[in-house]
Amino acid sequence: MLNFSTTIMRKIIYLIIVFSSLTTLTYAQADSLMDMLTTGAPSSGNAVSATFKATRIINGTSVENLGAGVLDFRISHRFGRINQGAQNFFGLDNATTRLGLDYGINRWLMIGLGHSVLNKEDDGSLKIKILRQKTGGMPITLSYAGDIGLLTTPNPTLPAGDKWYFSNKLSYTNQILIARKFSERISLQLIPTIVHYNLVDSTKFSNNTIAIGAGGRFKLNKRIAITAEYFYRLTNTDLMYSGTSSPTYNSFSVGVDIETGGHVFQLMISNSAGLTERAVIGQTTDSWKDQSLHFGFNISRVFTVVKPKEFRGKTEGKSW
């Protein structure tokens, strides 16, 4: 069992209580194809929909789930440091990429697989929606997100007699997602997180990096929104990047979401070049203070693999 300090526990509990006890507001129904696909069917009753535009805020996951039978193909791209100058085309000559597939099993369960160029990492994830915000009732949406990461880089060369274990390449992320849509324009989310690394560089570092993430969205109009996201580490604050002497920093990102039909484009600037929780939360080696920033984008394209019951039998070509 993890040994949280009393101070840390009090801070986490305080944040959750304050965040979840705010007055309930009234919201509009889903107003786009992406909103319908996110809920899996047209909005019903007083459930709040489209807290965020996509299943990720920027780097971190949001409370949004894909609808039942919906497949999301996601391409994530992070370029090199902008301050590398014109010689490296302001970072555009260097890039890391992640390809991911997420699928909605039902209205409350989503699974995913992905591969990232950085450290040649494969990952598998799931997201479970536990509570859903409702007008006049439940004030928050609450979800659990879990992820397993596997580095597929070659094993290091070890001294004779030493053994390298497969488990050294594994990491595990567990997150509680607590979100609230305050109005049609404003949504906020808290993300208490534990990232467990099976292998760390030194005994002075814990295998568990504990962090509190926060993300938000401000909707400018029907298709465009401004987003921001920050992960604050409570432990391993002086953690060095694996295998190097490079210090690591808290990840902070700002971006713009642009929706065009079944596509969502997310443009962002971040001090993290990582594309998974393992890399973003515990292995960000650049900082805003040094202007070591990365431009990047996510492209999300959704496909309806299994049509929801509510729409079966309807004529193809109609907007549903």
C-alpha positions in Angstrom: 0.0 0.0 0.0 1.3 3.5 -0.9 2.5 5.6 2.0 0.9 9.0 1.2 1.8 11.8 3.6 -1.1 13.3 5.6 -0.5 16.7 3.9 -0.7 15.2 0.4 -3.8 13.2 1.3 -5.5 16.3 2.7 -4.7 18.3 -0.4 -6.1 15.7 -2.7 -9.3 15.2 -0.7 -9.8 19.0 -0.4 -9.5 19.4 -4.2 -12.0 16.6 -4.9 -14.5 17.9 -2.3 -14.4 21.5 -3.6 -14.5 20.5 -7.2 -17.5 18.2 -6.8 -19.6 20.3 -4.5 -20.3 23.3 -6.8 -23.8 24.3 -7.8 -25.3 22.4 -10.8 -25.9 24.4 -14.0 -28.1 23.9 -17.0 -26.6 22.9 -20.4 -27.6 22.5 -24.0 -27.9 19.2 -25.8 -25.1 17.8 -28.0 -24.8 20.0 -31.1 -22.5 18.1 -33.4 -21.8 14.7 -34.9 -18.8 14.3 -32.6 -20.9 14.9 -29.5 -23.3 12.2 -30.6 -20.5 9.7 -31.2 -19.0 10.5 -27.8 -22.2 9.7 -25.9 -23.1 6.7 -28.2 -26.6 8.1 -28.9 -28.5 11.3 -28.8 -28.6 13.0 -25.4 -31.4 11.7 -23.2 -32.9 12.9 -19.9 -30.8 15.4 -18.0 -27.3 13.9 -18.6 -24.6 16.4 -19.5 -22.8 15.7 -22.8 -19.6 16.9 -24.5 -17.7 18.0 -21.5 -14.6 17.9 -23.7 -14.4 17.6 -27.5 -12.3 14.5 -27.6 -11.1 11.6 -25.5 -7.9 13.5 -24.7 -7.6 17.1 -23.4 -4.1 17.5 -24.9 -1.7 14.8 -23.7 -3.8 13.5 -20.9 -7.0 11.6 -21.2 -10.4 13.3 -20.7 -13.6 11.9 -19.2 -15.1 11.5 -22.7 -15.8 7.9 -23.8 -16.5 6.7 -27.4 -20.0 5.5 -28.0 -20.7 1.8 -28.3 -19.5 0.5 -31.6 -17.4 3.6 -32.4 -13.7 3.3 -33.4 -11.3 6.3 -33.1 -8.1 6.3 -35.1 -5.8 8.9 -33.6 -2.5 10.2 -34.9 -0.4 12.2 -32.4 2.7 14.1 -33.5 5.2 16.1 -31.5 8.0 18.1 -33.2 11.4 19.0 -31.9 12.2 22.0 -29.8 11.1 25.3 -31.3 14.2 27.0 -30.0 16.4 24.8 -32.3 16.1 27.6 -34.8 15.9 27.8 -38.6 18.6 25.2 -39.0 16.2 22.6 -37.8 13.2 24.4 -39.2 12.2 25.4 -35.6 11.9 21.7 -34.6 9.9 20.5 -37.5 12.8 18.5 -38.8 12.5 16.2 -35.7 9.4 14.5 -34.6 7.9 11.7 -32.6 4.6 10.0 -33.5 2.0 7.8 -31.9 -0.6 5.8 -33.7 -3.6 4.7 -31.6 -6.9 2.9 -32.0 -9.6 3.3 -29.3 -13.0 1.4 -29.4 -16.2 1.9 -27.4 -17.4 -1.4 -26.0 -20.5 0.2 -24.5 -21.6 3.5 -23.1 -19.3 3.2 -20.0 -16.3 1.1 -21.3 -13.6 2.1 -23.8 -10.4 0.2 -24.7 -7.3 1.2 -26.7 -4.0 0.2 -28.2 -1.2 2.4 -29.4 2.5 2.6 -30.5 4.8 5.5 -30.0 8.1 6.2 -31.7 9.6 7.6 -28.5 11.3 4.6 -26.8 9.3 2.4 -29.2 6.6 2.1 -26.6 3.5 -0.1 -27.0 0.5 0.7 -24.8 -2.8 -0.7 -23.9 -5.5 1.2 -22.1 -9.1 1.2 -20.8 -11.4 3.8 -19.5 -14.5 3.2 -17.3 -17.2 5.8 -16.8 -18.4 5.5 -13.2 -20.6 8.6 -12.7 -22.1 11.0 -15.2 -22.9 14.7 -14.6 -26.6 15.5 -14.7 -28.4 18.8 -14.5 -30.2 19.1 -11.1 -28.4 16.0 -9.8 -24.9 14.5 -10.0 -22.5 17.5 -10.1 -19.5 15.7 -11.7 -18.5 13.1 -14.2 -16.2 10.5 -12.7 -14.1 8.0 -14.6 -11.2 5.6 -14.1 -8.4 5.3 -16.7 -5.7 2.6 -16.7 -2.7 2.1 -19.0 0.1 -0.4 -19.4 3.2 0.7 -21.3 5.9 -1.6 -22.8 9.2 -0.3 -24.1 10.4 -2.4 -27.1 13.9 -0.9 -27.4 16.8 -3.4 -27.4 17.9 -4.7 -24.0 21.0 -2.9 -22.6 24.4 -4.6 -22.5 25.0 -5.7 -18.9 28.1 -6.9 -17.0 28.7 -10.6 -17.0 26.4 -12.4 -14.5 23.7 -9.7 -14.5 20.3 -10.5 -15.8 17.8 -8.2 -17.6 14.2 -8.9 -16.9 11.3 -8.4 -19.3 9.3 -6.7 -16.5 11.9 -3.9 -16.4 10.3 -2.5 -19.6 6.8 -2.2 -18.1 5.0 0.8 -16.5 1.5 1.1 -15.2 -0.7 4.2 -15.0 -3.8 4.6 -12.8 -5.9 7.7 -13.0 -9.2 9.0 -11.5 -10.8 11.6 -13.8 -13.1 14.1 -12.1 -14.7 16.6 -14.5 -17.4 19.2 -14.5 -19.0 21.2 -17.3 -19.7 24.5 -15.6 -21.4 26.1 -18.6 -21.7 25.6 -22.4 -18.3 27.2 -22.7 -16.3 26.1 -19.7 -15.2 22.6 -18.6 -12.6 21.6 -16.0 -11.0 18.3 -14.9 -8.8 17.1 -12.1 -6.6 14.0 -12.7 -5.1 12.3 -9.6 -2.5 10.0 -11.1 0.0 7.2 -10.1 2.5 6.1 -12.6 4.4 3.0 -11.6 7.8 2.3 -13.2 9.0 -1.2 -12.7 12.6 0.1 -13.1 14.1 3.4 -11.9 17.6 4.6 -12.1 18.4 4.9 -8.4 17.2 3.7 -5.0 16.6 7.3 -4.1 13.7 7.5 -6.5 10.4 5.8 -5.8 8.9 3.4 -8.4 5.7 5.3 -8.0 5.4 8.9 -9.4 2.3 10.5 -7.9 0.9 13.6 -9.6 -2.2 15.8 -9.7 -3.2 16.8 -13.2 -5.6 19.6 -14.1 -7.1 20.4 -17.5 -9.6 22.8 -18.9 -11.5 23.8 -22.0 -13.0 27.2 -23.0 -15.3 27.0 -26.0 -15.0 29.9 -28.4 -17.8 28.8 -30.8 -19.4 25.6 -32.0 -16.3 24.3 -33.6 -13.3 25.8 -31.8 -12.1 25.6 -28.2 -9.0 26.7 -26.2 -7.5 24.0 -23.9 -4.8 23.8 -21.2 -3.3 21.0 -19.2 -0.8 20.7 -16.3 0.6 17.8 -14.3 2.1 18.6 -10.9 4.3 15.8 -9.4 4.0 15.3 -5.7 6.8 12.7 -5.6 10.0 12.1 -7.6 10.2 15.9 -8.3 13.9 15.5 -8.9 13.6 12.4 -11.0 16.3 12.1 -13.7 15.4 10.9 -17.2 16.0 7.1 -17.5 19.6 6.3 -18.3 20.8 10.0 -18.4 21.6 12.9 -16.1 18.9 15.1 -17.6 16.5 16.6 -15.0 12.7 16.2 -15.5 10.0 18.8 -15.2 6.2 19.1 -14.8 4.4 19.0 -18.1 2.3 22.1 -19.1 0.5 22.3 -22.5 -1.9 24.8 -24.2 -3.8 24.1 -27.3 -6.7 24.6 -29.7 -9.4 22.1 -30.6 -10.9 22.4 -34.1 -13.8 20.1 -35.1 -14.8 19.5 -38.7 -17.5 16.9 -38.9 -16.0 13.5 -37.9 -12.5 14.9 -37.4 -11.1 16.7 -34.4 -7.8 18.6 -34.9 -5.9 19.4 -31.7 -3.0 21.9 -32.1 -0.8 22.5 -29.1 2.5 23.8 -27.6 4.0 21.8 -24.8 7.3 21.4 -22.9 6.8 17.6 -23.3 7.6 15.6 -26.4 6.1 12.5 -24.9 2.9 10.9 -26.1 2.0 8.5 -23.2 1.4 9.1 -19.5 4.7 7.3 -18.8 6.7 9.9 -20.8 4.6 13.0 -20.2 4.3 12.8 -16.4 7.6 11.4 -15.4 10.0 11.9 -18.3 9.5 15.5 -19.6 13.1 16.9 -19.9 12.3 20.4 -21.3 10.9 23.4 -19.5 8.9 26.6 -20.3 11.5 28.6 -18.4 14.2 27.6 -20.9 11.8 28.1 -23.8 12.4 24.4 -24.7 8.9 24.0 -26.2 7.4 21.6 -28.8 4.7 22.2 -31.3 2.4 19.3 -32.0 -1.0 18.0 -33.1 -3.5 15.2 -32.6 -5.8 14.2 -35.4 -8.8 12.1 -34.4 -11.1 10.3 -37.0 -14.0 8.4 -35.7 -15.8 5.5 -37.5 -19.1 3.9 -36.6 -18.3 0.1 -36.7 -21.6 -1.0 -35.1 -24.5 1.4 -35.5 -26.4 2.2 -32.2 -29.8 0.6 -31.9 -31.5 4.0 -32.0 -30.3 4.5 -35.6 -30.6 1.0 -37.1 -32.9 1.0 -40.1 -32.5 4.7 -40.9 -31.6 5.7 -44.4 -27.8 6.0 -45.1 -26.6 9.5 -45.8 -28.8 11.2 -43.2 -27.1 13.1 -40.4 -27.3 11.0 -37.2 
